[in-house]
Amino acid sequence: MAPTASRKRVLLLVLDGVGVGALPDADQYGDAGSDTLGRISHAVEGFRLPTMEKWGLGRIDDLGGVAPIPDPVGHFGKMAERSAGKDTVIGHWEMMGVITPTPFPTYPKGFPPEVIGPFEAAIGRKALGNTVASGTEIIKELGAEHLATGAPIVYTSADSVFQVAAHEAVIPPEKLWEICRTARDLLKPPHQVARVIARPFLGEPGRFVRTDRRRDFSVAPPAETLLDRLCAASIPVIGIGKIEDIFSGRGISESVHTHDNNDGIDQTLHFIDRTDTGLIFTNLVDFDMLYGHRNDVEI
């Protein structure tokens, strides 16, 4: 809908992890040749995105089932980050005007003793894992031991993250969030990771599932963002999904955490109906969290 005198609003919808080709520095992060949407479109029979085709998506990438129509109804383009690194935080900050010249630290061999030792001392528990892992795989591997010992599972990924997984019956989500806040306070330079992530799960060995009570504890943006400016001008900013977490709560007028992508869409439609002025900023994380880290189009 075009803005009018009574409706001046912007909807910014992030399909987290849905990329359209590798950046020139992708090889620095083990992602050379990545093209999530392109590869899926050619691998999945019957792939169609009719609405985005009308907007011009087929004009920016070679997509199976999405034609490069000559007269799209929307504007289209393909952008590249100026910031160093590939973390969620860095990308979202840059969209809001903050460039990150130095990447956050990553830990391909797990966290060193000067990180994991103070963390264990602060929470009064030993930690399991301390390795690079897929979140679903590590709870499959260490979930039973976690149930037996009560020790939280600590792991990281190719991103700058300190992740803590725990069964909700062993460490309730509120306690897990407290543990993650402790980690956030401890992780100072040179070990200032971009995000500490709470990863609660449920189930029994062989049938563990992650729940929607995940929380991200991010570093605060180092400079003023567009969100800060909008709020200072009394223009509403609605954060849907993990937006509030990514910006450490700054520059957000109202926030809603979501259960999944469907809930994210429902919440977005809700705020479209009730918001005449401002920014509605939505992150649909399931594309990344459930599917994006495995490079496997069959999942």
SEVOBA-858994 format. One record per atom (N, C-alpha, C, O, CB): x, y, z negated; residue in one letter. Coordinates in steps of 0.2 Angstrom, whole numbers, plus 5000, padded with zeros to 4 digits. Each point is the difference from the previous one (the first is absolute). Glycine has a CB too. Layout:
// SEVOBA-858994
XYZa/...
//
This chain:
// SEVOBA-858994
500449945000m/499650065000m/500450065000m/500550014996m/498649934998m/500850115010a/500450065001a/499950044994a/499450014997a/500649995015a/500550044985p/499950044995p/499550065001p/500050025006p/501249954990p/498450055000t/499550055000t/500150054995t/500549994995t/498749945011t/500450134993a/500150044995a/499949974993a/500350024995a/499350075013a/500049864992s/499849974994s/500449934998s/500049984995s/498950075006s/501549935005r/500449944999r/500750015003r/500150005006r/498849934994r/501550074995k/500750015002k/500449954996k/500350014994k/499650115008k/500249825001r/500349944996r/500449965005r/499950015006r/499149994986r/501549975005v/500449965004v/500049934997v/500149994993v/500750115010v/499249855001l/500049934997l/500749975003l/500150005006l/498649984994l/501750004995l/500749975002l/500049934998l/500049994994l/500650125005l/499349845005l/499949934999l/500749965002l/500250005006l/498550014996l/501649964993v/500649975001v/499949925000v/499849974995v/500950135000v/499449875011l/500049935000l/500749974998l/500449995005l/498750015005l/501049994984d/500749994997d/500349945003d/499749945000d/499950114989d/500949965014g/500449945003g/499849985008g/500349965003g/499850004985g/499550085015v/499849995006v/500450055005v/499850055001v/499049914996v/501850015005g/500450045004g/499949995008g/499749955002g/501150044988g/499550065013v/500049995008v/500650005003v/500150045005v/498850024995v/501649914997g/500750005003g/500550024995g/499950044995g/499649985016g/501149954990a/500650024995a/500350075002a/500050025005a/500249854994a/500050164995l/500450065001l/500749995002l/500249944999l/499050114992l/501250005011p/500749995002p/500449974995p/500549965001p/499450135006p/500049924986d/500449984995d/499749934997d/500249984994d/500150145003d/499249855006a/499749944997a/500549944998a/499949974995a/499150065012a/501649974997d/500549954999d/500350014993d/500249954997d/500050035015d/499850084985q/500350014993q/499649974995q/500249994994q/500350115010q/498849884997y/499649974995y/499849935002y/499549984997y/500150145001y/500749855007g/499849935002g/499450005004g/499749955000g/500850014990g/499350095013d/499350015004d/500150015007d/499550025004d/500050024986d/501149955013a/500150015007a/499549965004a/499949944999a/501350084999a/498550015007g/499549975004g/499349994998g/499649975003g/501449975001g/498950094990s/499349994997s/499550045004s/500250065002s/500349934986s/498949995013d/499550035003d/499349964998d/499849965003d/501050085007d/499049984984t/499549964997t/499450005004t/499749945002t/500750094987t/499350025013l/499450005004l/500149975007l/499549965002l/500150144991l/500949925010g/500149975007g/500149935000g/499749965004g/500950144998g/499849874993r/500149935000r/499349964998r/499949955003r/501350074994r/498550014998i/499349974998i/499550005006i/499749955001i/500550084987i/499850025016s/499550015005s/500149955006s/499649985003s/500350144994s/500849865004h/500149955005h/500049934997h/499949955004h/500850135002h/499349914988a/500049934997a/499349984998a/499949945000a/501250084996a/498450035003v/499449984998v/499550005006v/499950055003v/500350004985v/499549895013e/499550005006e/499450044998e/499750004995e/500749885008e/499450165002g/499450044999g/500150064996g/499550034998g/499949875003g/501250124998f/500250064997f/499650065003f/500150015006f/501049944990f/498650095000r/499650065003r/500050064995r/499949984994r/499449955014r/500850134994l/499950064995l/499750055004l/500350055002l/500749924991l/498350025009p/499750045004p/499950084998p/500150045004p/499349864999p/500550114991t/500050074997t/500650035001t/500150065003t/499049914989t/501550005006m/500650035001m/500350015007m/500450045002m/499949914986m/499450005016e/500250015007e/499750065003e/500350035004e/499749844997e/499450154997k/499650065002k/500450064998k/500050055003k/498949894996k/501550054995w/500350064997w/500750015004w/500350054999w/499249934990w/500749975014g/500750005004g/500549964998g/500650015002g/499150105000g/500249844993l/500549964998l/500449965005l/500649994999l/498750004991l/500349995015g/500449965006g/500550045004g/500449985004g/498649954996g/501050144998r/500550045004r/500650014996r/500550035003r/498650035002r/501049914989i/500650014997i/500449944999i/500650004997i/498950094997i/500249855007d/500449945000d/499749945004d/499450015003d/500850024985d/500249925014d/499849955004d/499649954996d/500349964997d/500750055011d/498350004992l/499649964996l/499549955004l/499750025005l/500450074986l/499949855007g/499649955003g/499350024998g/499850004994g/501049915007g/498750095004g/499350014998g/499850074999g/499450024998g/500649874997g/500550165005v/499950074999v/500250045006v/500650015001v/499549984986v/499550035017a/500150035007a/500350074999a/499750044996a/499449895010a/501450104998p/500250075000p/499550045004p/500150025006p/501149944993p/498250054999i/499550045003i/500250075002i/500450034996i/498749904998i/500750095012p/500350065003p/499750074996p/500350055000p/499849895011p/499350054986d/499750064997d/499849984993d/499450004998d/500250055013d/500849954984p/499849984993p/499750064997p/500150065002p/500849864997p/498650064996v/499750064997v/500450034994v/499850054998v/499149895005v/501650034995g/500450034995g/500750025002g/500249985006g/499249954986g/501050105004h/500750015001h/500449944997h/499749974996h/500150165003h/500749865004f/500449944998f/500850025000f/500250045004f/498949885001f/501350044992g/500750015000g/500349954996g/499749964996g/500150165005g/500949884999k/500449954996k/500550044997k/500450035003k/499449875005k/500350094985m/500550054996m/500549954997m/499949944999m/499250154999m/501549955001a/500549964997a/500250044993a/500050065000a/500549905011a/499750014984e/500250034994e/500750035001e/500449985003e/498949944990e/500850145003r/500650034999r/500449984994r/500650005000r/498950105006r/500149874989s/500349984994s/500449945001s/499949965004s/499150094990s/501549945001a/500449945000a/499649954995a/499750024995a/501450045007a/498949885001g/499649944996g/499349995003g/499850035005g/500850014985g/499149905008k/499449985003k/499449994995k/499549975001k/501249985008k/499450074985d/499649994994d/499350045001d/500050055003d/501049934990d/498549995004t/499350035000t/500150074998t/499750055003t/499749844995t/500950124996v/500050074997v/500350055005v/499850055001v/500349904988v/500550035014i/500350055005i/499650025006i/500050055001i/501149894995i/498550015006g/499650015006g/499450054998g/499950045004g/500449855001g/499450094990h/499450054998h/500350074998h/499650045001h/499849854995h/501150115000w/500350074999w/500150045006w/499950065000w/500649894989w/499850015016e/500250045006e/499450035004e/499950055002e/501149884999e/498450034999m/499450025002m/499750064997m/499750045003m/500149845000m/500450134991m/499850064996m/500650054999m/500050044996m/499249894998m/501350075011g/500550055001g/500649994996g/500450055000g/498750025002g/501049884994v/500749994996v/500449955004v/499849945000v/499650094989v/501249995013i/500549965004i/500549974994i/500250044996i/499750035015i/500249874990t/500549964995t/500649995004t/500049955004t/499050004989t/501650095006p/500649985004p/500449944998p/500449985004p/499650144997p/499949864992t/500449944998t/499549954998t/499550014996t/501450065000t/499249875006p/499549944998p/500049994993p/500550004997p/499649955015p/499450024985f/500049974994f/500449944999f/500049975006f/498850084992f/501449934997p/500549944999p/499549945001p/499549994998p/501350074995p/499649895010t/499649935001t/500549954997t/500650014999t/498850025012t/500449914988y/500349954996y/500049935003y/499649964998y/500250114992y/500549925016p/500049945003p/500349944996p/499849945002p/500350125009p/500249954984k/500249944996k/499750004993k/500249974995k/500950045011k/498350034993g/499750014994g/500350054996g/500550035002g/499349854998g/499950144994f/500250054996f/500649994996f/500149944997f/498850105003f/501650004999p/500649994996p/499950004993p/499450024998p/501350035011p/499849924987p/499950004992p/499850064997p/499650014995p/501249905005p/499550155003e/499850064997e/499350035001e/499850054997e/501449985004e/498549935003v/499250025001v/499649954996v/499650024997v/500750035015v/499849884990i/499649954997i/500150004992i/499549984997i/500549965014i/500650074987g/500149994992g/499650054996g/499649984996g/501549985007g/499050114999p/499650054996p/499249995001p/499650014995p/501450075006p/498849895005f/499349995001f/499749944995f/499550014997f/500750035015f/500249914988e/499849944995e/500050034993e/499649984996e/500949935012e/500050134990a/500150024993a/499450054999a/499749994994a/501550005006a/498650055004a/499450054999a/499449964999a/499550024996a/501150075011a/499249864997i/499449975000i/500049944995i/499449974999i/500450065013i/500849954985g/500049944996g/499949935002g/499749964997g/499950134995g/500549915015r/499949935003r/500549995005r/500350055003r/498549964996r/501449935003k/500449985005k/499650015007k/499449994999k/501449934993k/499650095013a/499650005007a/500249945004a/500649985000a/499450154999a/499649855005l/500149945005l/500150035006l/499950065002l/499449864992l/501150045011g/500150025007g/500650055001g/500549975001g/498350025000g/501150074999n/500550055001n/500349995007n/500649995000n/499650034988n/499449975017t/500249995007t/499650035005t/499550044999t/500949854997t/499850115010v/499650025006v/499549955002v/500249945001v/500850135003v/498449944996a/499549955002a/499450035002a/499850064999a/500749874992a/499150035013s/499350015001s/499649994994s/500149964996s/500050005016s/499450094987g/499650004994g/499649944999g/499949974994g/500150155006g/499749855005t/499649945000t/500449944999t/499849954996t/499450105011t/501449954996e/500549944999e/500350004993e/500149944997e/500150065015e/500050064985i/500349994994i/499549984994i/500249974995i/500650125009i/498649934996i/499549984995i/499949925001i/499849974995i/499750155004i/500549865007k/499949935002k/500649964996k/500049954998k/499450075013k/501250014990e/500649974998e/500150004992e/500249954997e/500350085014e/499450034986l/500150014993l/499450014996l/500050014994l/501050045009l/498449945000g/499450024996g/499949954994g/499850024995g/499750025016g/500649894990a/500049964995a/500450014994a/499850004994a/499949915014a/501050114993e/500450024995e/499850064997e/500150004994e/500849955012e/498850104997h/499850064997h/499449984995h/500050034995h/500350045016h/499349894991l/499449984996l/500349964993l/499750014995l/499549985015l/501349984991a/500349964994a/500450044996a/500049994994a/500049915013a/500350164996t/500550044996t/499750074998t/500350034995t/500649905010t/498750094999g/499750074999g/500550055003g/499950064999g/499549904991g/501250025013a/500450055003a/499850025007a/499849975004a/501149974990a/499150135006p/499750035007p/500549985005p/500649994999p/498950104995p/500349915012i/500349995006i/500350065004i/499550045002i/499849855000i/501350124998v/500350065003v/500349995007v/500349955001v/499950104988v/499649995016y/500349985007y/500050075004y/499750054998y/499949835002y/500750125005t/500150065005t/499949975007t/499849945001t/500950124991t/499349995013s/499949985007s/500550045004s/500550034997s/498349945001s/501150045008a/500550045004a/499850074999a/500550055002a/499649875007a/499450104988d/499850074998d/500350014993d/500349964997d/498650045010d/501150074991s/500350024994s/499449994994s/499750054999s/501150035007s/499249864992v/499449994995v/500349954995v/500449965001v/498850055008v/500550004985f/500149964994f/499349974998f/499650044997f/501550034999f/498849875006q/499349974999q/500049954994q/500549964999q/499450055014q/499649994984v/499949964994v/499349975000v/499550035001v/501250044992v/499349865008a/499449965000a/499949964994a/500449984996a/499850015016a/499150014986a/499849964994a/499349985001a/499650035003a/501250044990a/499149875004h/499349975000h/499650044995h/500250024995h/500249875008h/499050134999e/499650044996e/499849974993e/499850044995e/499750015016e/500549884989a/499949974993a/500650004996a/499949994994a/499249945012a/501550084996v/500650004997v/500250084998v/500150014994v/500349885011v/499650155000i/500150074998i/499450045004i/500050015006i/501349974993i/498350044997p/499450045003p/500250065004p/500650034999p/498749934991p/500350065015p/500250055005p/500350064996p/500550045002p/498749925006p/500450064987e/500250074996e/500749994997e/500350055000e/498449974998e/501449924999k/500749994998k/500550005005k/500650024999k/498949924991k/500350035016l/500550005005l/500150075003l/500650015002l/499049875001l/499950164997w/500150075002w/500550034995w/500450045002w/498549975004w/501049984988e/500550034995e/500749985001e/500550044999e/498549964993e/501149935009i/500749985002i/500350035006i/500550025000i/499149874995i/499950125010c/500350045006c/500150074999c/500550035003c/498949895004c/500350114988r/500150074999r/500750004996r/500450055001r/498449984998r/501349924997t/500750004996t/500549995006t/500650044999t/498949914991t/500450015014a/500549995006a/500150075004a/500650025001a/499149865000a/499850155000r/500050075004r/500550054996r/500450035003r/498449945002r/501150034988d/500450044996d/500749995000d/500450044999d/498649974994d/501249925007l/500649985000l/500450015006l/500650005000l/499149914992l/500050085014l/500350005006l/500250075003l/499650035004l/499849874999l/501150134994k/500350065002k/500650005005k/500249945001k/499450104988k/500650015014p/500649995005p/500649984996p/500150014994p/499450085013p/500849864997p/500049985007p/499549955001p/500049975006p/501250064995p/498449954994h/499649945001h/499250035001h/499649964997h/501249964997h/499150135008q/499350035001q/499749985006q/500050035005q/500450074989q/499349845005v/499649975005v/499450045002v/499850044996v/500649855001v/499350115009a/499550045002a/499349984996a/499750044998a/500849975013a/499449924988r/499449984997r/500149954995r/500449955001r/499050085009r/500349974984v/499949944996v/499349985001v/499550035000v/501350004991v/499149905011i/499349985001i/499849944996i/500449954999i/499850085013i/499249984985a/499749954996a/499649955004a/499650025004a/500450064986a/500249855010r/499749955004r/499649954996r/500349944999r/500650085010r/498549994988p/499749954996p/499749955005p/499850015006p/499950074986p/500249865005f/499749945004f/499649964995f/500150004994f/500950005014f/498649954995l/499649964997l/500149935003l/500349995005l/498950104992l/500549865000g/500049935003g/500449954996g/500250024994g/499650035017g/500349894992e/500449954997e/500549985005e/500050025006e/499049944987e/501550005004p/500649985005p/499749975006p/499649955000p/501250044990p/499550045016g/499849975006g/499450045003g/499850005006g/500649894991g/499350154998r/499450045003r/500050074997r/499550034998r/499849875003r/501350134998f/500050074998f/499850055005f/500249995006f/500849974986f/498750095006v/499850065005v/500150064996v/499950014994v/499249925012v/501250124998r/500150074997r/499350035000r/499549995004r/501750025001r/498750044990t/499450034999t/500050075002t/500650035002t/499249904988t/499750115010d/499950075002d/500250054995d/499950065001d/499349905007d/501150014986r/500250054995r/500750025000r/500450024995r/498849934998r/501150055013r/500750025002r/500050084998r/499550035001r/500749885008r/500450114989r/500150074999r/500750025002r/500549964999r/498750054992r/500950055013d/500750025002d/500250064995d/499650044999d/500249925013d/500850044986f/500350054996f/500550035004f/500649985000f/499149974989f/500250115014s/500550035005s/500450054997s/499850034995s/499449945014s/501450054994v/500350064998v/499650065003v/499749995005v/501449954996v/498950114995a/499750065002a/500350035006a/500650005000a/499050024988a/500050015017p/500450045005p/500550054998p/499850034995p/499149955012p/501650034996p/500550044998p/499950075002p/500450054998p/500449865003p/498750115003a/499850065002a/499350015001a/499649954999a/501550065007a/498650054995e/499350015001e/499849975006e/500350005005e/499850114989e/499349855006t/499749975005t/499450045003t/499850054996t/500649845000t/499450095010l/499350035002l/499549994995l/499550044999l/500949945013l/499649964985l/499449994995l/500150054994l/499450034998l/500649855005l/500650144995d/500050054995d/499850075002d/499650034996d/501449915000d/499150075010r/499850075003r/499250005001r/499750054998r/501449965008r/498649944996l/499349995000l/499750014994l/499550044999l/500649895011l/500150044985c/499750004993c/500150074997c/499650034997c/500649855001c/500450155003a/500150074998a/499650055003a/499850054997a/501449925001a/498550015008a/499650055004a/499249984998a/499650025003a/501350005006a/499049934986s/499449984998s/499649965006s/499450005000s/500550104992s/500549875012i/499749965006i/500049934997i/500649974998i/499850115011i/499149884991p/500049934997p/500449955004p/500150015006p/498850024990p/501549935000v/500349955003v/499849934997v/500149994994v/500950095008v/498749885002i/499849934998i/500549955002i/500149995005i/498650054996i/501549924994g/500549955001g/499649934999g/499749994995g/501350085001g/499049895009i/499749945000i/500549945001i/500450005005i/498550055000i/501149904991g/500549955000g/500550014996g/499950034994g/499849945017g/501050024991k/500550024996k/500350075001k/500650014998k/499749865002k/499450175003i/500250075001i/500250034994i/500650034999i/498749985011i/500349994985e/500250034993e/500649984998e/500550044997e/498349975000e/501349925003d/500749974997d/500650025004d/500550024997d/498849885000d/500650115010i/500650025004i/500250074999i/500650015000i/499049915009i/500050124989f/500250074998f/500050014993f/500050064998f/499549985013f/500549914985s/500150004993s/499550054997s/500150034995s/501149955006s/498250025002g/499450034997g/500050085002g/499550034998g/500549894993g/500550105012r/500150075002r/499650025006r/499949965005r/501250044990r/498550065005g/499750025006g/499449975002g/499750005005g/501350034999g/498749934991i/499349965001i/499550034996i/500150014994i/500649895008i/498750125001s/499550034996s/499549944997s/499850004994s/500250105013s/500049854997e/499549944998e/500349945003e/500350005006e/498750074993e/501049874997s/500449945003s/499549944999s/499750004994s/501550055004s/498849905006v/499749944999v/500549945002v/500250005006v/498650064997v/501349904993h/500449945002h/499549955003h/499449994997h/501450034993h/499449945014t/499549955004t/500249934999t/500649984998t/499350115011t/499649874992h/500149935000h/500449975006h/500449954999h/498650044993h/500850035014d/500349975006d/499850055005d/499750064999d/500249824997d/500350105011n/499850055005n/499350015001n/499850065002n/501249905004n/498650004993n/499250015001n/499850054995n/499650055002n/500249835002n/500550124990d/499850044995d/500350075002d/499750054999d/500249864992d/500750095012g/500350075002g/499650035005g/499950065000g/501249894997g/498650015008i/499650035005i/499350034997i/499850055001i/500749875007i/499250044987d/499450024997d/500150064996d/499650055000d/500049834999d/501050134997q/500150064996q/500150065005q/499850054998q/500749884993q/499950065015t/500150055004t/499350035003t/499950065000t/501249895003t/498550004999l/499350025003l/499650044994l/499750055002l/500349855006l/500150084986h/499650034995h/500350074999h/499650054999h/500349844995h/500750125006f/500350074999f/499950045007f/499950074999f/500949894993f/499150015013i/499950045006i/499350035000i/499850065002i/500949875005i/498850034990d/499350024999d/500050064995d/499550045001d/500149855002d/500850114992r/499950054994r/500550065001r/500050044995r/499549874998r/501050095012t/500550055000t/499950045006t/500149985005t/500749944989t/499250155005d/499950045005d/500750045002d/500150015006d/498750014991d/501649984998t/500650045001t/500649964997t/499949974994t/499550145006t/501249885003g/500549974997g/500349945003g/499949995006g/499650054984g/501049935007l/500449945003l/499749944997l/500149994994l/500950085008l/498849885002i/499949934997i/500649965003i/500149995006i/498650024994i/501749964995f/500649975002f/500049934998f/499949984994f/500750125005f/499349855005t/499949934999t/500649965002t/500250005006t/498550024995t/501449934995n/500549955002n/499749934999n/499749984995n/501350095001n/499049895010l/499749935000l/500649965000l/500449985005l/498650055002l/501149944987v/500749974998v/500049925002v/500549975001v/499650114990v/499349895010d/500049935001d/500449985007d/500349955000d/498650054994d/501150045011f/500449985006f/500749994998f/500349955002f/498950125005f/501149974988d/500749994998d/500049954994d/500449955001d/499850175002d/499449894992m/500149964994m/499849925002m/500449964997m/499350144996m/499849895010l/499849935002l/500349975006l/500149945000l/498950094994l/501250015011y/500249975006y/500750035003y/500349965004y/498550024998y/501450084996g/500550035003g/500749984999g/500550025004g/498850074996g/500949874994h/500749994999h/500249935002h/500649994999h/499350084991h/499749905014r/500249935002r/500249995007r/500349955002r/499050014989r/500650095013n/500250005007n/499749945003n/500349965004n/500750104994n/498349925000d/499749945003d/499350025002d/499650014996d/501149914996d/499250085014v/499350025003v/499549954998v/499450015001v/501150055008v/499749884989e/499549954999e/499650004993e/499549974999e/501249965008e/499650114988i/499850014994i/499350045000i/499750014994i/501549985001i/
//
